[in-house]
Each structure stands twice: as C-alpha cells, then as structure tokens.
C-alpha cells in the first residue's frame, strides 16, 4: 500500500513538473510578426459538442507560449480544454520574460513585475490569453501537449460560441484591449509546435 502511494505521488509530482517546465529558448525576439486577422467572408458556422461556432475573423499567429493551462472541469472544458498565454514581438524574448512573473487560472492570466523590461503597453498588446477550441481530436491532443517555452504557429478563426440555452462566449477582435472580455477565442484548424 505504501509503495503504491509513493509511486502515485511520484507520478503526480513528475506530471506537475512536466506541465510547468519550460522549453529553454535563447534571448532575442523569436516571433517578430504581429498576428494576422482578416474579416470572415465567407464563413461557415459549425457545431462542436452542442456549441454553435460562428467565425468572426480568420486568425494566423506565430508566437511563443508563455503559459499553458488545461481545463478538465467547467462548463466549457469539453469545448476549450486548453488556454495558451502567447507572446510575440518583445514578449517572445527570453530576456524580457525572465523579468516578468505570470500566473494563469480560471480562464484568466495575470502578470506582474518590479522592474519593467519593456513598457507596460508592450506587455499588454504583445501577449494574450487565448482560449483554444480544437477542430478535431488530433489538434486537441497537440494542444494538450504544449508547454511553456514552446513556439507555435496556429491558424484558424476568432469565433463566437452560443448554445440554444442562451450561453454566449465571444472572442476579442483586437490585441489592444485588456481585462475581462479581452481574450481571444480561437477555433484551431492548423497547428505546428516546436
């Protein structure tokens, strides 16, 4: 009994370590380009797990993963099992990220620093918490394997999600906003991770 509890504790400890361990990257901007967003014309609605997904804009981003959070429970975990905090421009630079602390949970992300390595507005406009909706099971598995420090290139749609019961979840359509409602809700159709 004691041995099995020890093995279980060891497995949980390894899982938690792996989840929060970071892929090391050199200093310097690793994702120099801004995300690309275009109006969604024509766009086809679809249904996933009983949710109606309406594209608002196409979305293409190359970014560094600052944090990754999986969701197993909650009202939309079956639709969006992973949130990624992504950084581009200065927020993809290890030298900058080392000077900022980040946390993530409850579908939000927070940052704080005692010594701003870049202006506050750069942090706000070059990083974002993005709720990921995988288009299929393969993409869901890929998204769940992502960890801090990975680089990603993902393509898909910024979307609005609704249900027949009146639930509505709408993506931000700008990288300039902050606070509640500023997160992107991304239907992921293509994903590369390195």
HELIX and SHEET records of a PDB file:
HELIX    1   1 UNK A    2  UNK A   20  1                                  19    
HELIX    2   2 UNK A   89  UNK A   92  5                                   4    
HELIX    3   3 UNK A   94  UNK A   97  1                                   4    
HELIX    4   4 UNK A  120  UNK A  125  1                                   6    
HELIX    5   5 UNK A  137  UNK A  145  1                                   9    
SHEET    1   A 3 UNK A  36  UNK A  39  0                                        
SHEET    2   A 3 UNK A  51  UNK A  70 -1                                        
SHEET    3   A 3 UNK A  46  UNK A  48 -1                                        
SHEET    1   B 7 UNK A  36  UNK A  39  0                                        
SHEET    2   B 7 UNK A  51  UNK A  70 -1                                        
SHEET    3   B 7 UNK A  82  UNK A  87 -1                                        
SHEET    4   B 7 UNK A 127  UNK A 134 -1                                        
SHEET    5   B 7 UNK A 184  UNK A 193  1                                        
SHEET    6   B 7 UNK A 151  UNK A 162 -1                                        
SHEET    7   B 7 UNK A 168  UNK A 170 -1                                        
SHEET    1   C 2 UNK A 101  UNK A 105  0                                        
SHEET    2   C 2 UNK A 108  UNK A 112 -1                                        
END                                                                             
